Amino acid sequence: MEALMLAGWTPILLAGIVAMGLVIALSRKLSRPLFFKITLGIAVLCVSAFFISMIVIGGWEGMGYSFLAGAALLGTIVGMAVGAASDRSGS
C-alpha cells in the first residue's frame, strides 16, 4: 500500500536523480570553470521553467511541471556540490 502512495511522485524523484547523475558525470569529464558554467546554465534553465510553468501554464498542470523543475534544480545543486567536492583521481 505504501509503495502505491509514491506512484505519483516517481517522475519527480526520477527527474532529481537523473539531473544529479548527469551533473556528477559532467564533473568527472569537464574542467572546473566549464563545469560551473554549465551547471549554472542548467540551474537558470530550471528556475525559468519553474516560473514559466507557474505563470504561463497555471493551475494544477503548471504546479506539476514546477515540481518537476524544482526537483531537477535540487538535483543539479546537490550534484554540483557532490561533483565539486569529489576527488577526481581518475583523470
PyMOL Python script that loads the backbone (N, CA, C, O; Angstrom):
from pymol import cmd

cmd.read_pdbstr("""\
ATOM      1  N   MET A   1       0.816  -1.192   0.000  1.00  0.00           N
ATOM      2  CA  MET A   1       0.000   0.000   0.000  1.00  0.00           C
ATOM      3  C   MET A   1       0.862   1.260   0.000  1.00  0.00           C
ATOM      4  O   MET A   1       0.541   2.227  -0.690  1.00  0.00           O
ATOM      5  N   GLU A   2       1.957   1.257   0.771  1.00  0.00           N
ATOM      6  CA  GLU A   2       2.814   2.438   0.832  1.00  0.00           C
ATOM      7  C   GLU A   2       3.540   2.667  -0.484  1.00  0.00           C
ATOM      8  O   GLU A   2       3.825   3.811  -0.838  1.00  0.00           O
ATOM      9  N   ALA A   3       3.843   1.605  -1.212  1.00  0.00           N
ATOM     10  CA  ALA A   3       4.508   1.764  -2.497  1.00  0.00           C
ATOM     11  C   ALA A   3       3.591   2.441  -3.500  1.00  0.00           C
ATOM     12  O   ALA A   3       4.064   3.172  -4.370  1.00  0.00           O
ATOM     13  N   LEU A   4       2.306   2.214  -3.396  1.00  0.00           N
ATOM     14  CA  LEU A   4       1.365   2.853  -4.305  1.00  0.00           C
ATOM     15  C   LEU A   4       1.235   4.344  -4.030  1.00  0.00           C
ATOM     16  O   LEU A   4       0.891   5.107  -4.933  1.00  0.00           O
ATOM     17  N   MET A   5       1.501   4.769  -2.814  1.00  0.00           N
ATOM     18  CA  MET A   5       1.405   6.181  -2.482  1.00  0.00           C
ATOM     19  C   MET A   5       2.529   6.986  -3.128  1.00  0.00           C
ATOM     20  O   MET A   5       2.374   8.192  -3.320  1.00  0.00           O
ATOM     21  N   LEU A   6       3.643   6.366  -3.465  1.00  0.00           N
ATOM     22  CA  LEU A   6       4.748   7.042  -4.121  1.00  0.00           C
ATOM     23  C   LEU A   6       4.610   7.063  -5.639  1.00  0.00           C
ATOM     24  O   LEU A   6       5.431   7.681  -6.317  1.00  0.00           O
ATOM     25  N   ALA A   7       3.610   6.413  -6.178  1.00  0.00           N
ATOM     26  CA  ALA A   7       3.497   6.283  -7.627  1.00  0.00           C
ATOM     27  C   ALA A   7       3.406   7.630  -8.318  1.00  0.00           C
ATOM     28  O   ALA A   7       3.963   7.791  -9.404  1.00  0.00           O
ATOM     29  N   GLY A   8       2.728   8.598  -7.732  1.00  0.00           N
ATOM     30  CA  GLY A   8       2.614   9.909  -8.342  1.00  0.00           C
ATOM     31  C   GLY A   8       3.888  10.730  -8.240  1.00  0.00           C
ATOM     32  O   GLY A   8       4.121  11.617  -9.061  1.00  0.00           O
ATOM     33  N   TRP A   9       4.705  10.447  -7.252  1.00  0.00           N
ATOM     34  CA  TRP A   9       5.938  11.202  -7.044  1.00  0.00           C
ATOM     35  C   TRP A   9       7.128  10.610  -7.789  1.00  0.00           C
ATOM     36  O   TRP A   9       8.190  11.230  -7.833  1.00  0.00           O
ATOM     37  N   THR A  10       6.976   9.447  -8.364  1.00  0.00           N
ATOM     38  CA  THR A  10       8.095   8.770  -9.013  1.00  0.00           C
ATOM     39  C   THR A  10       8.735   9.602 -10.129  1.00  0.00           C
ATOM     40  O   THR A  10       9.962   9.701 -10.158  1.00  0.00           O
ATOM     41  N   PRO A  11       7.967  10.209 -11.054  1.00  0.00           N
ATOM     42  CA  PRO A  11       8.634  11.017 -12.090  1.00  0.00           C
ATOM     43  C   PRO A  11       9.386  12.215 -11.514  1.00  0.00           C
ATOM     44  O   PRO A  11      10.430  12.603 -12.037  1.00  0.00           O
ATOM     45  N   ILE A  12       8.865  12.794 -10.452  1.00  0.00           N
ATOM     46  CA  ILE A  12       9.519  13.952  -9.849  1.00  0.00           C
ATOM     47  C   ILE A  12      10.821  13.520  -9.182  1.00  0.00           C
ATOM     48  O   ILE A  12      11.844  14.192  -9.321  1.00  0.00           O
ATOM     49  N   LEU A  13      10.788  12.404  -8.459  1.00  0.00           N
ATOM     50  CA  LEU A  13      12.008  11.895  -7.836  1.00  0.00           C
ATOM     51  C   LEU A  13      13.030  11.474  -8.887  1.00  0.00           C
ATOM     52  O   LEU A  13      14.226  11.715  -8.724  1.00  0.00           O
ATOM     53  N   LEU A  14      12.564  10.851  -9.957  1.00  0.00           N
ATOM     54  CA  LEU A  14      13.478  10.434 -11.022  1.00  0.00           C
ATOM     55  C   LEU A  14      14.110  11.634 -11.718  1.00  0.00           C
ATOM     56  O   LEU A  14      15.275  11.570 -12.110  1.00  0.00           O
ATOM     57  N   ALA A  15      13.367  12.725 -11.880  1.00  0.00           N
ATOM     58  CA  ALA A  15      13.933  13.924 -12.505  1.00  0.00           C
ATOM     59  C   ALA A  15      15.091  14.454 -11.667  1.00  0.00           C
ATOM     60  O   ALA A  15      16.124  14.839 -12.213  1.00  0.00           O
ATOM     61  N   GLY A  16      14.929  14.475 -10.357  1.00  0.00           N
ATOM     62  CA  GLY A  16      16.004  14.931  -9.490  1.00  0.00           C
ATOM     63  C   GLY A  16      17.204  13.999  -9.511  1.00  0.00           C
ATOM     64  O   GLY A  16      18.349  14.450  -9.530  1.00  0.00           O
ATOM     65  N   ILE A  17      16.939  12.706  -9.507  1.00  0.00           N
ATOM     66  CA  ILE A  17      18.032  11.723  -9.510  1.00  0.00           C
ATOM     67  C   ILE A  17      18.786  11.748 -10.834  1.00  0.00           C
ATOM     68  O   ILE A  17      20.014  11.660 -10.849  1.00  0.00           O
ATOM     69  N   VAL A  18      18.063  11.867 -11.945  1.00  0.00           N
ATOM     70  CA  VAL A  18      18.712  11.924 -13.265  1.00  0.00           C
ATOM     71  C   VAL A  18      19.528  13.203 -13.405  1.00  0.00           C
ATOM     72  O   VAL A  18      20.642  13.169 -13.927  1.00  0.00           O
ATOM     73  N   ALA A  19      18.988  14.330 -12.945  1.00  0.00           N
ATOM     74  CA  ALA A  19      19.742  15.587 -13.005  1.00  0.00           C
ATOM     75  C   ALA A  19      21.010  15.502 -12.163  1.00  0.00           C
ATOM     76  O   ALA A  19      22.070  15.969 -12.582  1.00  0.00           O
ATOM     77  N   MET A  20      20.904  14.912 -10.986  1.00  0.00           N
ATOM     78  CA  MET A  20      22.065  14.769 -10.120  1.00  0.00           C
ATOM     79  C   MET A  20      23.110  13.865 -10.774  1.00  0.00           C
ATOM     80  O   MET A  20      24.298  14.188 -10.757  1.00  0.00           O
ATOM     81  N   GLY A  21      22.692  12.757 -11.339  1.00  0.00           N
ATOM     82  CA  GLY A  21      23.628  11.854 -12.013  1.00  0.00           C
ATOM     83  C   GLY A  21      24.296  12.496 -13.215  1.00  0.00           C
ATOM     84  O   GLY A  21      25.485  12.288 -13.453  1.00  0.00           O
ATOM     85  N   LEU A  22      23.531  13.281 -13.977  1.00  0.00           N
ATOM     86  CA  LEU A  22      24.091  13.974 -15.138  1.00  0.00           C
ATOM     87  C   LEU A  22      25.139  14.991 -14.717  1.00  0.00           C
ATOM     88  O   LEU A  22      26.200  15.082 -15.336  1.00  0.00           O
ATOM     89  N   VAL A  23      24.855  15.748 -13.679  1.00  0.00           N
ATOM     90  CA  VAL A  23      25.801  16.767 -13.229  1.00  0.00           C
ATOM     91  C   VAL A  23      27.057  16.121 -12.635  1.00  0.00           C
ATOM     92  O   VAL A  23      28.163  16.620 -12.842  1.00  0.00           O
ATOM     93  N   ILE A  24      26.897  15.038 -11.913  1.00  0.00           N
ATOM     94  CA  ILE A  24      28.070  14.346 -11.366  1.00  0.00           C
ATOM     95  C   ILE A  24      28.912  13.758 -12.493  1.00  0.00           C
ATOM     96  O   ILE A  24      30.141  13.793 -12.427  1.00  0.00           O
ATOM     97  N   ALA A  25      28.270  13.220 -13.524  1.00  0.00           N
ATOM     98  CA  ALA A  25      29.025  12.700 -14.676  1.00  0.00           C
ATOM     99  C   ALA A  25      29.750  13.827 -15.400  1.00  0.00           C
ATOM    100  O   ALA A  25      30.874  13.641 -15.866  1.00  0.00           O
ATOM    101  N   LEU A  26      29.119  14.991 -15.501  1.00  0.00           N
ATOM    102  CA  LEU A  26      29.785  16.137 -16.128  1.00  0.00           C
ATOM    103  C   LEU A  26      30.982  16.601 -15.314  1.00  0.00           C
ATOM    104  O   LEU A  26      31.980  17.055 -15.874  1.00  0.00           O
ATOM    105  N   SER A  27      30.888  16.490 -13.999  1.00  0.00           N
ATOM    106  CA  SER A  27      32.005  16.939 -13.159  1.00  0.00           C
ATOM    107  C   SER A  27      33.242  16.078 -13.370  1.00  0.00           C
ATOM    108  O   SER A  27      34.366  16.544 -13.190  1.00  0.00           O
ATOM    109  N   ARG A  28      33.038  14.841 -13.746  1.00  0.00           N
ATOM    110  CA  ARG A  28      34.178  13.942 -13.989  1.00  0.00           C
ATOM    111  C   ARG A  28      34.874  14.242 -15.316  1.00  0.00           C
ATOM    112  O   ARG A  28      36.071  13.992 -15.460  1.00  0.00           O
ATOM    113  N   LYS A  29      34.127  14.779 -16.286  1.00  0.00           N
ATOM    114  CA  LYS A  29      34.664  14.938 -17.641  1.00  0.00           C
ATOM    115  C   LYS A  29      35.162  16.342 -17.963  1.00  0.00           C
ATOM    116  O   LYS A  29      36.011  16.504 -18.840  1.00  0.00           O
ATOM    117  N   LEU A  30      34.650  17.367 -17.267  1.00  0.00           N
ATOM    118  CA  LEU A  30      34.944  18.744 -17.639  1.00  0.00           C
ATOM    119  C   LEU A  30      35.877  19.412 -16.646  1.00  0.00           C
ATOM    120  O   LEU A  30      36.037  18.962 -15.512  1.00  0.00           O
ATOM    121  N   SER A  31      36.495  20.506 -17.104  1.00  0.00           N
ATOM    122  CA  SER A  31      37.309  21.304 -16.191  1.00  0.00           C
ATOM    123  C   SER A  31      36.388  22.060 -15.237  1.00  0.00           C
ATOM    124  O   SER A  31      35.201  22.230 -15.516  1.00  0.00           O
ATOM    125  N   ARG A  32      36.930  22.504 -14.130  1.00  0.00           N
ATOM    126  CA  ARG A  32      36.114  23.161 -13.088  1.00  0.00           C
ATOM    127  C   ARG A  32      35.380  24.408 -13.599  1.00  0.00           C
ATOM    128  O   ARG A  32      34.174  24.521 -13.376  1.00  0.00           O
ATOM    129  N   PRO A  33      36.058  25.354 -14.277  1.00  0.00           N
ATOM    130  CA  PRO A  33      35.312  26.548 -14.708  1.00  0.00           C
ATOM    131  C   PRO A  33      34.186  26.228 -15.689  1.00  0.00           C
ATOM    132  O   PRO A  33      33.097  26.795 -15.589  1.00  0.00           O
ATOM    133  N   LEU A  34      34.436  25.339 -16.621  1.00  0.00           N
ATOM    134  CA  LEU A  34      33.397  24.959 -17.575  1.00  0.00           C
ATOM    135  C   LEU A  34      32.271  24.201 -16.886  1.00  0.00           C
ATOM    136  O   LEU A  34      31.101  24.372 -17.232  1.00  0.00           O
ATOM    137  N   PHE A  35      32.615  23.375 -15.925  1.00  0.00           N
ATOM    138  CA  PHE A  35      31.613  22.634 -15.158  1.00  0.00           C
ATOM    139  C   PHE A  35      30.674  23.575 -14.417  1.00  0.00           C
ATOM    140  O   PHE A  35      29.458  23.383 -14.428  1.00  0.00           O
ATOM    141  N   PHE A  36      31.245  24.600 -13.768  1.00  0.00           N
ATOM    142  CA  PHE A  36      30.404  25.533 -13.027  1.00  0.00           C
ATOM    143  C   PHE A  36      29.545  26.388 -13.960  1.00  0.00           C
ATOM    144  O   PHE A  36      28.418  26.738 -13.612  1.00  0.00           O
ATOM    145  N   LYS A  37      30.065  26.724 -15.137  1.00  0.00           N
ATOM    146  CA  LYS A  37      29.264  27.486 -16.097  1.00  0.00           C
ATOM    147  C   LYS A  37      28.086  26.667 -16.609  1.00  0.00           C
ATOM    148  O   LYS A  37      26.979  27.187 -16.747  1.00  0.00           O
ATOM    149  N   ILE A  38      28.320  25.396 -16.891  1.00  0.00           N
ATOM    150  CA  ILE A  38      27.252  24.537 -17.398  1.00  0.00           C
ATOM    151  C   ILE A  38      26.211  24.277 -16.313  1.00  0.00           C
ATOM    152  O   ILE A  38      25.014  24.304 -16.601  1.00  0.00           O
ATOM    153  N   THR A  39      26.631  24.029 -15.086  1.00  0.00           N
ATOM    154  CA  THR A  39      25.653  23.805 -14.022  1.00  0.00           C
ATOM    155  C   THR A  39      24.880  25.075 -13.700  1.00  0.00           C
ATOM    156  O   THR A  39      23.707  25.002 -13.334  1.00  0.00           O
ATOM    157  N   LEU A  40      25.510  26.235 -13.828  1.00  0.00           N
ATOM    158  CA  LEU A  40      24.787  27.489 -13.648  1.00  0.00           C
ATOM    159  C   LEU A  40      23.730  27.646 -14.743  1.00  0.00           C
ATOM    160  O   LEU A  40      22.617  28.097 -14.472  1.00  0.00           O
ATOM    161  N   GLY A  41      24.074  27.276 -15.971  1.00  0.00           N
ATOM    162  CA  GLY A  41      23.106  27.324 -17.070  1.00  0.00           C
ATOM    163  C   GLY A  41      21.936  26.381 -16.842  1.00  0.00           C
ATOM    164  O   GLY A  41      20.788  26.738 -17.107  1.00  0.00           O
ATOM    165  N   ILE A  42      22.219  25.186 -16.354  1.00  0.00           N
ATOM    166  CA  ILE A  42      21.145  24.233 -16.069  1.00  0.00           C
ATOM    167  C   ILE A  42      20.257  24.748 -14.948  1.00  0.00           C
ATOM    168  O   ILE A  42      19.036  24.602 -15.006  1.00  0.00           O
ATOM    169  N   ALA A  43      20.865  25.353 -13.921  1.00  0.00           N
ATOM    170  CA  ALA A  43      20.088  25.898 -12.806  1.00  0.00           C
ATOM    171  C   ALA A  43      19.205  27.056 -13.263  1.00  0.00           C
ATOM    172  O   ALA A  43      18.051  27.155 -12.844  1.00  0.00           O
ATOM    173  N   VAL A  44      19.728  27.920 -14.106  1.00  0.00           N
ATOM    174  CA  VAL A  44      18.924  29.033 -14.630  1.00  0.00           C
ATOM    175  C   VAL A  44      17.781  28.496 -15.483  1.00  0.00           C
ATOM    176  O   VAL A  44      16.668  29.019 -15.430  1.00  0.00           O
ATOM    177  N   LEU A  45      18.046  27.468 -16.257  1.00  0.00           N
ATOM    178  CA  LEU A  45      17.002  26.843 -17.065  1.00  0.00           C
ATOM    179  C   LEU A  45      15.907  26.246 -16.181  1.00  0.00           C
ATOM    180  O   LEU A  45      14.724  26.364 -16.500  1.00  0.00           O
ATOM    181  N   CYS A  46      16.285  25.615 -15.091  1.00  0.00           N
ATOM    182  CA  CYS A  46      15.299  25.035 -14.171  1.00  0.00           C
ATOM    183  C   CYS A  46      14.455  26.114 -13.491  1.00  0.00           C
ATOM    184  O   CYS A  46      13.241  25.965 -13.356  1.00  0.00           O
ATOM    185  N   VAL A  47      15.102  27.196 -13.063  1.00  0.00           N
ATOM    186  CA  VAL A  47      14.359  28.289 -12.424  1.00  0.00           C
ATOM    187  C   VAL A  47      13.410  28.933 -13.429  1.00  0.00           C
ATOM    188  O   VAL A  47      12.276  29.268 -13.086  1.00  0.00           O
ATOM    189  N   SER A  48      13.869  29.110 -14.674  1.00  0.00           N
ATOM    190  CA  SER A  48      12.996  29.670 -15.721  1.00  0.00           C
ATOM    191  C   SER A  48      11.811  28.755 -15.977  1.00  0.00           C
ATOM    192  O   SER A  48      10.679  29.222 -16.102  1.00  0.00           O
ATOM    193  N   ALA A  49      12.063  27.460 -16.055  1.00  0.00           N
ATOM    194  CA  ALA A  49      10.973  26.506 -16.287  1.00  0.00           C
ATOM    195  C   ALA A  49       9.990  26.523 -15.125  1.00  0.00           C
ATOM    196  O   ALA A  49       8.786  26.362 -15.327  1.00  0.00           O
ATOM    197  N   PHE A  50      10.494  26.716 -13.914  1.00  0.00           N
ATOM    198  CA  PHE A  50       9.618  26.791 -12.745  1.00  0.00           C
ATOM    199  C   PHE A  50       8.657  27.970 -12.859  1.00  0.00           C
ATOM    200  O   PHE A  50       7.448  27.809 -12.694  1.00  0.00           O
ATOM    201  N   PHE A  51       9.194  29.149 -13.141  1.00  0.00           N
ATOM    202  CA  PHE A  51       8.341  30.328 -13.209  1.00  0.00           C
ATOM    203  C   PHE A  51       7.436  30.325 -14.437  1.00  0.00           C
ATOM    204  O   PHE A  51       6.289  30.766 -14.364  1.00  0.00           O
ATOM    205  N   ILE A  52       7.938  29.837 -15.547  1.00  0.00           N
ATOM    206  CA  ILE A  52       7.104  29.766 -16.750  1.00  0.00           C
ATOM    207  C   ILE A  52       5.945  28.802 -16.543  1.00  0.00           C
ATOM    208  O   ILE A  52       4.823  29.079 -16.967  1.00  0.00           O
ATOM    209  N   SER A  53       6.204  27.686 -15.901  1.00  0.00           N
ATOM    210  CA  SER A  53       5.115  26.728 -15.686  1.00  0.00           C
ATOM    211  C   SER A  53       4.073  27.271 -14.716  1.00  0.00           C
ATOM    212  O   SER A  53       2.886  26.976 -14.859  1.00  0.00           O
ATOM    213  N   MET A  54       4.493  28.051 -13.743  1.00  0.00           N
ATOM    214  CA  MET A  54       3.527  28.611 -12.795  1.00  0.00           C
ATOM    215  C   MET A  54       2.724  29.755 -13.412  1.00  0.00           C
ATOM    216  O   MET A  54       1.531  29.888 -13.137  1.00  0.00           O
ATOM    217  N   ILE A  55       3.361  30.581 -14.239  1.00  0.00           N
ATOM    218  CA  ILE A  55       2.691  31.761 -14.777  1.00  0.00           C
ATOM    219  C   ILE A  55       1.952  31.455 -16.075  1.00  0.00           C
ATOM    220  O   ILE A  55       0.777  31.795 -16.212  1.00  0.00           O
ATOM    221  N   VAL A  56       2.625  30.822 -17.021  1.00  0.00           N
ATOM    222  CA  VAL A  56       2.037  30.607 -18.339  1.00  0.00           C
ATOM    223  C   VAL A  56       1.033  29.459 -18.323  1.00  0.00           C
ATOM    224  O   VAL A  56      -0.093  29.615 -18.795  1.00  0.00           O
ATOM    225  N   ILE A  57       1.428  28.314 -17.788  1.00  0.00           N
ATOM    226  CA  ILE A  57       0.535  27.153 -17.801  1.00  0.00           C
ATOM    227  C   ILE A  57      -0.526  27.308 -16.731  1.00  0.00           C
ATOM    228  O   ILE A  57      -1.717  27.180 -17.015  1.00  0.00           O
ATOM    229  N   GLY A  58      -0.109  27.581 -15.507  1.00  0.00           N
ATOM    230  CA  GLY A  58      -1.045  27.809 -14.406  1.00  0.00           C
ATOM    231  C   GLY A  58      -1.804  26.554 -13.992  1.00  0.00           C
ATOM    232  O   GLY A  58      -1.683  25.505 -14.626  1.00  0.00           O
ATOM    233  N   GLY A  59      -2.565  26.671 -12.950  1.00  0.00           N
ATOM    234  CA  GLY A  59      -3.393  25.571 -12.469  1.00  0.00           C
ATOM    235  C   GLY A  59      -2.578  24.420 -11.924  1.00  0.00           C
ATOM    236  O   GLY A  59      -1.409  24.565 -11.567  1.00  0.00           O
ATOM    237  N   TRP A  60      -3.232  23.266 -11.868  1.00  0.00           N
ATOM    238  CA  TRP A  60      -2.586  22.068 -11.329  1.00  0.00           C
ATOM    239  C   TRP A  60      -1.513  21.541 -12.274  1.00  0.00           C
ATOM    240  O   TRP A  60      -0.501  21.004 -11.824  1.00  0.00           O
ATOM    241  N   GLU A  61      -1.723  21.688 -13.575  1.00  0.00           N
ATOM    242  CA  GLU A  61      -0.705  21.212 -14.525  1.00  0.00           C
ATOM    243  C   GLU A  61       0.578  22.017 -14.381  1.00  0.00           C
ATOM    244  O   GLU A  61       1.673  21.454 -14.388  1.00  0.00           O
ATOM    245  N   GLY A  62       0.444  23.328 -14.251  1.00  0.00           N
ATOM    246  CA  GLY A  62       1.620  24.170 -14.052  1.00  0.00           C
ATOM    247  C   GLY A  62       2.332  23.856 -12.748  1.00  0.00           C
ATOM    248  O   GLY A  62       3.559  23.916 -12.668  1.00  0.00           O
ATOM    249  N   MET A  63       1.553  23.521 -11.724  1.00  0.00           N
ATOM    250  CA  MET A  63       2.162  23.166 -10.444  1.00  0.00           C
ATOM    251  C   MET A  63       2.935  21.853 -10.559  1.00  0.00           C
ATOM    252  O   MET A  63       3.996  21.699  -9.954  1.00  0.00           O
ATOM    253  N   GLY A  64       2.408  20.923 -11.324  1.00  0.00           N
ATOM    254  CA  GLY A  64       3.120  19.653 -11.533  1.00  0.00           C
ATOM    255  C   GLY A  64       4.430  19.852 -12.266  1.00  0.00           C
ATOM    256  O   GLY A  64       5.455  19.278 -11.897  1.00  0.00           O
ATOM    257  N   TYR A  65       4.393  20.677 -13.315  1.00  0.00           N
ATOM    258  CA  TYR A  65       5.630  20.964 -14.040  1.00  0.00           C
ATOM    259  C   TYR A  65       6.613  21.748 -13.175  1.00  0.00           C
ATOM    260  O   TYR A  65       7.825  21.573 -13.301  1.00  0.00           O
ATOM    261  N   SER A  66       6.104  22.605 -12.305  1.00  0.00           N
ATOM    262  CA  SER A  66       7.013  23.345 -11.435  1.00  0.00           C
ATOM    263  C   SER A  66       7.658  22.422 -10.396  1.00  0.00           C
ATOM    264  O   SER A  66       8.814  22.628 -10.030  1.00  0.00           O
ATOM    265  N   PHE A  67       6.925  21.405  -9.915  1.00  0.00           N
ATOM    266  CA  PHE A  67       7.540  20.406  -9.036  1.00  0.00           C
ATOM    267  C   PHE A  67       8.651  19.663  -9.769  1.00  0.00           C
ATOM    268  O   PHE A  67       9.702  19.385  -9.192  1.00  0.00           O
ATOM    269  N   LEU A  68       8.419  19.344 -11.040  1.00  0.00           N
ATOM    270  CA  LEU A  68       9.431  18.661 -11.843  1.00  0.00           C
ATOM    271  C   LEU A  68      10.671  19.539 -12.007  1.00  0.00           C
ATOM    272  O   LEU A  68      11.798  19.064 -11.864  1.00  0.00           O
ATOM    273  N   ALA A  69      10.458  20.822 -12.309  1.00  0.00           N
ATOM    274  CA  ALA A  69      11.590  21.750 -12.458  1.00  0.00           C
ATOM    275  C   ALA A  69      12.311  21.952 -11.138  1.00  0.00           C
ATOM    276  O   ALA A  69      13.537  22.061 -11.112  1.00  0.00           O
ATOM    277  N   GLY A  70      11.565  22.004 -10.040  1.00  0.00           N
ATOM    278  CA  GLY A  70      12.187  22.150  -8.724  1.00  0.00           C
ATOM    279  C   GLY A  70      13.023  20.943  -8.343  1.00  0.00           C
ATOM    280  O   GLY A  70      14.092  21.084  -7.748  1.00  0.00           O
ATOM    281  N   ALA A  71      12.537  19.755  -8.685  1.00  0.00           N
ATOM    282  CA  ALA A  71      13.308  18.545  -8.397  1.00  0.00           C
ATOM    283  C   ALA A  71      14.581  18.500  -9.234  1.00  0.00           C
ATOM    284  O   ALA A  71      15.629  18.075  -8.749  1.00  0.00           O
ATOM    285  N   ALA A  72      14.495  18.936 -10.485  1.00  0.00           N
ATOM    286  CA  ALA A  72      15.691  18.985 -11.332  1.00  0.00           C
ATOM    287  C   ALA A  72      16.673  20.027 -10.810  1.00  0.00           C
ATOM    288  O   ALA A  72      17.886  19.818 -10.855  1.00  0.00           O
ATOM    289  N   LEU A  73      16.156  21.146 -10.316  1.00  0.00           N
ATOM    290  CA  LEU A  73      17.028  22.170  -9.743  1.00  0.00           C
ATOM    291  C   LEU A  73      17.722  21.650  -8.482  1.00  0.00           C
ATOM    292  O   LEU A  73      18.923  21.853  -8.302  1.00  0.00           O
ATOM    293  N   LEU A  74      16.972  20.988  -7.623  1.00  0.00           N
ATOM    294  CA  LEU A  74      17.562  20.418  -6.418  1.00  0.00           C
ATOM    295  C   LEU A  74      18.611  19.359  -6.767  1.00  0.00           C
ATOM    296  O   LEU A  74      19.675  19.311  -6.150  1.00  0.00           O
ATOM    297  N   GLY A  75      18.312  18.516  -7.752  1.00  0.00           N
ATOM    298  CA  GLY A  75      19.282  17.520  -8.195  1.00  0.00           C
ATOM    299  C   GLY A  75      20.529  18.156  -8.779  1.00  0.00           C
ATOM    300  O   GLY A  75      21.635  17.651  -8.591  1.00  0.00           O
ATOM    301  N   THR A  76      20.354  19.267  -9.490  1.00  0.00           N
ATOM    302  CA  THR A  76      21.503  19.974 -10.052  1.00  0.00           C
ATOM    303  C   THR A  76      22.377  20.565  -8.954  1.00  0.00           C
ATOM    304  O   THR A  76      23.604  20.488  -9.019  1.00  0.00           O
ATOM    305  N   ILE A  77      21.742  21.152  -7.949  1.00  0.00           N
ATOM    306  CA  ILE A  77      22.506  21.757  -6.853  1.00  0.00           C
ATOM    307  C   ILE A  77      23.251  20.692  -6.053  1.00  0.00           C
ATOM    308  O   ILE A  77      24.425  20.866  -5.724  1.00  0.00           O
ATOM    309  N   VAL A  78      22.570  19.595  -5.743  1.00  0.00           N
ATOM    310  CA  VAL A  78      23.223  18.517  -4.990  1.00  0.00           C
ATOM    311  C   VAL A  78      24.336  17.883  -5.839  1.00  0.00           C
ATOM    312  O   VAL A  78      25.417  17.596  -5.325  1.00  0.00           O
ATOM    313  N   GLY A  79      24.076  17.669  -7.118  1.00  0.00           N
ATOM    314  CA  GLY A  79      25.096  17.105  -7.999  1.00  0.00           C
ATOM    315  C   GLY A  79      26.300  18.017  -8.140  1.00  0.00           C
ATOM    316  O   GLY A  79      27.433  17.543  -8.221  1.00  0.00           O
ATOM    317  N   MET A  80      26.066  19.328  -8.170  1.00  0.00           N
ATOM    318  CA  MET A  80      27.173  20.268  -8.259  1.00  0.00           C
ATOM    319  C   MET A  80      28.011  20.230  -6.983  1.00  0.00           C
ATOM    320  O   MET A  80      29.240  20.274  -7.046  1.00  0.00           O
ATOM    321  N   ALA A  81      27.362  20.148  -5.838  1.00  0.00           N
ATOM    322  CA  ALA A  81      28.091  20.076  -4.573  1.00  0.00           C
ATOM    323  C   ALA A  81      28.898  18.795  -4.470  1.00  0.00           C
ATOM    324  O   ALA A  81      30.058  18.815  -4.059  1.00  0.00           O
ATOM    325  N   VAL A  82      28.279  17.676  -4.845  1.00  0.00           N
ATOM    326  CA  VAL A  82      28.978  16.391  -4.784  1.00  0.00           C
ATOM    327  C   VAL A  82      30.104  16.345  -5.810  1.00  0.00           C
ATOM    328  O   VAL A  82      31.198  15.868  -5.510  1.00  0.00           O
ATOM    329  N   GLY A  83      29.843  16.836  -7.016  1.00  0.00           N
ATOM    330  CA  GLY A  83      30.853  16.817  -8.059  1.00  0.00           C
ATOM    331  C   GLY A  83      32.024  17.717  -7.753  1.00  0.00           C
ATOM    332  O   GLY A  83      33.162  17.384  -8.084  1.00  0.00           O
ATOM    333  N   ALA A  84      31.769  18.863  -7.120  1.00  0.00           N
ATOM    334  CA  ALA A  84      32.856  19.780  -6.769  1.00  0.00           C
ATOM    335  C   ALA A  84      33.675  19.246  -5.594  1.00  0.00           C
ATOM    336  O   ALA A  84      34.879  19.487  -5.509  1.00  0.00           O
ATOM    337  N   ALA A  85      33.016  18.520  -4.691  1.00  0.00           N
ATOM    338  CA  ALA A  85      33.718  18.009  -3.507  1.00  0.00           C
ATOM    339  C   ALA A  85      34.435  16.696  -3.776  1.00  0.00           C
ATOM    340  O   ALA A  85      35.337  16.324  -3.025  1.00  0.00           O
ATOM    341  N   SER A  86      34.052  15.989  -4.830  1.00  0.00           N
ATOM    342  CA  SER A  86      34.633  14.673  -5.070  1.00  0.00           C
ATOM    343  C   SER A  86      36.066  14.802  -5.604  1.00  0.00           C
ATOM    344  O   SER A  86      36.429  15.782  -6.254  1.00  0.00           O
ATOM    345  N   ASP A  87      36.843  13.789  -5.306  1.00  0.00           N
ATOM    346  CA  ASP A  87      38.213  13.732  -5.773  1.00  0.00           C
ATOM    347  C   ASP A  87      38.229  13.201  -7.188  1.00  0.00           C
ATOM    348  O   ASP A  87      37.648  12.149  -7.454  1.00  0.00           O
ATOM    349  N   ARG A  88      38.873  13.894  -8.095  1.00  0.00           N
ATOM    350  CA  ARG A  88      38.940  13.455  -9.483  1.00  0.00           C
ATOM    351  C   ARG A  88      40.255  12.718  -9.719  1.00  0.00           C
ATOM    352  O   ARG A  88      41.070  13.123 -10.547  1.00  0.00           O
ATOM    353  N   SER A  89      40.443  11.641  -8.985  1.00  0.00           N
ATOM    354  CA  SER A  89      41.700  10.893  -9.099  1.00  0.00           C
ATOM    355  C   SER A  89      41.735  10.047 -10.367  1.00  0.00           C
ATOM    356  O   SER A  89      42.801   9.578 -10.767  1.00  0.00           O
ATOM    357  N   GLY A  90      40.574   9.846 -11.006  1.00  0.00           N
ATOM    358  CA  GLY A  90      40.545   9.041 -12.220  1.00  0.00           C
ATOM    359  C   GLY A  90      41.133   9.748 -13.420  1.00  0.00           C
ATOM    360  O   GLY A  90      41.503   9.095 -14.396  1.00  0.00           O
ATOM    361  N   SER A  91      41.232  11.086 -13.374  1.00  0.00           N
ATOM    362  CA  SER A  91      41.768  11.793 -14.532  1.00  0.00           C
ATOM    363  C   SER A  91      43.167  12.306 -14.304  1.00  0.00           C
ATOM    364  O   SER A  91      43.750  12.924 -15.194  1.00  0.00           O
TER     365      SER A  91
END
""", "prot")
cmd.dss("prot")
cmd.show_as("cartoon", "prot")
cmd.util.cbc("prot")
cmd.orient("prot")
